[in-house]
Amino acid sequence: MQTTQRASGVQSIDRALQLLEHLADAGGALRLAELEAASGLPLPTIHRLLKSLVHNGCVRQDPTRRYTLGPRLIRLGETAGRELGSWAKPRLAEMVAEIGETANMALLEADAVVYVAQVPSAHSMRMFTEVGRRVPAHCTGVGKALLSQLDDRQVLELLRRTGMASQTPRTVTDPAALLAELNEVRDQGWAVDNAEQEVGVRCIAVPVTGAPTQAALSVSGPSGRITVGRIAEIAPILQRIAKGLASDLHGEAYA
């Protein structure tokens, strides 16, 4: 009897987390019927789980009857992001040592890219991004690396919510063009921000595939130092370190 109750409890936790993931994938809010379609769970089960999540502040219901991610998750997310950044620091330092440019780690959170860790380069002229800063996904290297981990439907839904504001003359503002670029990112394994967020700055980024959460690593610097010719040299280094970071994170998750 105790084993059955324990198994049922674990299943409830798994399903509750599944509902939270569906809400996050949808940008933070879904109607009950949409949650049913996305999860495949019976309505009575969804009702029961949502009632518990609402009671604990992890989910709330807005005036339009949509269920949204709740305020209690903010503190949890911020703390988890800081911890994730701490775990990544040695790998970022490794990137700086090998490439010589500022290294970053970022996550996709509520449709925006959030930087959770950075190790600066030793150059006097270097890139600096404040940890915790939120930037658009469509015009950043880490953003493209993160978007490449979604399917095209999810990307288009995100772009409909956020728009594609132009940051520089080089910013891609056409959804079809961005989808084509993301297909290239998936094939080659890296993304490039070619002065699309900031004039004179180039960024090379890779997804951290196989990690327990969607993340991306990047190096950024003046385009005079990170030249187009260096992309083929830098990308494999990033991919190797991202693979090591994914292994690190799995070790932390399952130790």
Secondary structure as GFF3:
##gff-version 3
##sequence-region A 1 255
A	DSSP	alpha_helix	2	25	.	.	.	ID=ss1
A	DSSP	beta_strand	29	30	.	.	.	ID=ss2
A	DSSP	alpha_helix	32	39	.	.	.	ID=ss3
A	DSSP	alpha_helix	43	55	.	.	.	ID=ss4
A	DSSP	beta_strand	59	61	.	.	.	ID=ss5
A	DSSP	beta_strand	67	69	.	.	.	ID=ss6
A	DSSP	alpha_helix	72	99	.	.	.	ID=ss7
A	DSSP	beta_strand	102	109	.	.	.	ID=ss8
A	DSSP	beta_strand	112	119	.	.	.	ID=ss9
A	DSSP	beta_strand	134	135	.	.	.	ID=ss10
A	DSSP	alpha_helix	141	147	.	.	.	ID=ss11
A	DSSP	alpha_helix	152	162	.	.	.	ID=ss12
A	DSSP	alpha_helix	175	188	.	.	.	ID=ss13
A	DSSP	beta_strand	191	194	.	.	.	ID=ss14
A	DSSP	beta_strand	201	207	.	.	.	ID=ss15
A	DSSP	beta_strand	215	222	.	.	.	ID=ss16
A	DSSP	three_ten_helix	228	230	.	.	.	ID=ss17
A	DSSP	alpha_helix	231	254	.	.	.	ID=ss18
###
